[in-house]
Amino acid sequence: MESHNALSAKIAEQTGFAGLWASSLTISASLGLSDRNEASWTQVLDVVEFITDHVEIPVLLDGDTGFGNYHNVIRLMKKLCQKNVSGVCIEDKIFPKMNSFLGEQQQLADISDFCSKIQAARDAQTDDDFVIVARTEALISGLGMAEALRRAERYHAAGADAILIHSKRADAEEVLTKFVPH
């Protein structure tokens, strides 16, 4: 369940949800900011710390692009592990990023550069159970499923625990057609 502050997180936990998605979109909106890295990584971290202070269920942070290059990812990882966050999802767009649903053909990060972020995150984590999710925006940027899968394979090889192929579609058909026979 999405949560953007400690109150929404506590309500979700008490309702019975087993995990939380700390969304950059809604955290930014709750601060009165746009979802294009207007909220600094420390502002986001402050909100997430309040969340983890008040719930016992896992929290996966929407970490945007990692808030910069691999140096920023290293610092972010150390802090997330200190704050008892369970994992982070980082996306392969350039920093500062634009919300995925605004505009067309947003510029993606170079694959090798993004892989260096994943490797830096893996090397910097201090909690063996911390989860790193690599999110590819290839479909959002109009590059197609072949490019999404090419990126996904590289990100997995770089150390991502999971891959999220993001789509603008309201259903999962765009992603599932590659994996589920009809």
Secondary structure in CASP SS format (residue, H / E / C, confidence):
PFRMAT SS
TARGET T0000
AUTHOR 0000-0000-0000
METHOD secondary structure of the structure
MODEL  1
M C 1.00
E E 1.00
S E 1.00
H C 1.00
N C 1.00
A H 1.00
L H 1.00
S H 1.00
A H 1.00
K H 1.00
I H 1.00
A H 1.00
E H 1.00
Q H 1.00
T H 1.00
G C 1.00
F C 1.00
A C 1.00
G C 1.00
L E 1.00
W E 1.00
A E 1.00
S C 1.00
S H 1.00
L H 1.00
T H 1.00
I H 1.00
S H 1.00
A H 1.00
S H 1.00
L C 1.00
G C 1.00
L C 1.00
S C 1.00
D C 1.00
R C 1.00
N C 1.00
E C 1.00
A C 1.00
S C 1.00
W H 1.00
T H 1.00
Q H 1.00
V H 1.00
L H 1.00
D H 1.00
V H 1.00
V H 1.00
E H 1.00
F H 1.00
I H 1.00
T H 1.00
D H 1.00
H H 1.00
V C 1.00
E C 1.00
I C 1.00
P C 1.00
V E 1.00
L E 1.00
L E 1.00
D E 1.00
G C 1.00
D C 1.00
T C 1.00
G C 1.00
F C 1.00
G C 1.00
N C 1.00
Y H 1.00
H H 1.00
N H 1.00
V H 1.00
I H 1.00
R H 1.00
L H 1.00
M H 1.00
K H 1.00
K H 1.00
L H 1.00
C H 1.00
Q H 1.00
K C 1.00
N C 1.00
V C 1.00
S C 1.00
G E 1.00
V E 1.00
C E 1.00
I E 1.00
E E 1.00
D C 1.00
K E 1.00
I C 1.00
F C 1.00
P C 1.00
K C 1.00
M C 1.00
N C 1.00
S C 1.00
F C 1.00
L C 1.00
G C 1.00
E C 1.00
Q C 1.00
Q C 1.00
Q C 1.00
L E 1.00
A C 1.00
D C 1.00
I H 1.00
S H 1.00
D H 1.00
F H 1.00
C H 1.00
S H 1.00
K H 1.00
I H 1.00
Q H 1.00
A H 1.00
A H 1.00
R H 1.00
D H 1.00
A H 1.00
Q C 1.00
T C 1.00
D C 1.00
D C 1.00
D C 1.00
F C 1.00
V E 1.00
I E 1.00
V E 1.00
A E 1.00
R E 1.00
T E 1.00
E C 1.00
A C 1.00
L C 1.00
I C 1.00
S C 1.00
G C 1.00
L C 1.00
G H 1.00
M H 1.00
A H 1.00
E H 1.00
A H 1.00
L H 1.00
R H 1.00
R H 1.00
A H 1.00
E H 1.00
R H 1.00
Y H 1.00
H H 1.00
A H 1.00
A H 1.00
G C 1.00
A C 1.00
D C 1.00
A E 1.00
I E 1.00
L E 1.00
I E 1.00
H C 1.00
S C 1.00
K C 1.00
R C 1.00
A C 1.00
D C 1.00
A C 1.00
E H 1.00
E H 1.00
V H 1.00
L H 1.00
T C 1.00
K C 1.00
F C 1.00
V C 1.00
P C 1.00
H C 1.00
END
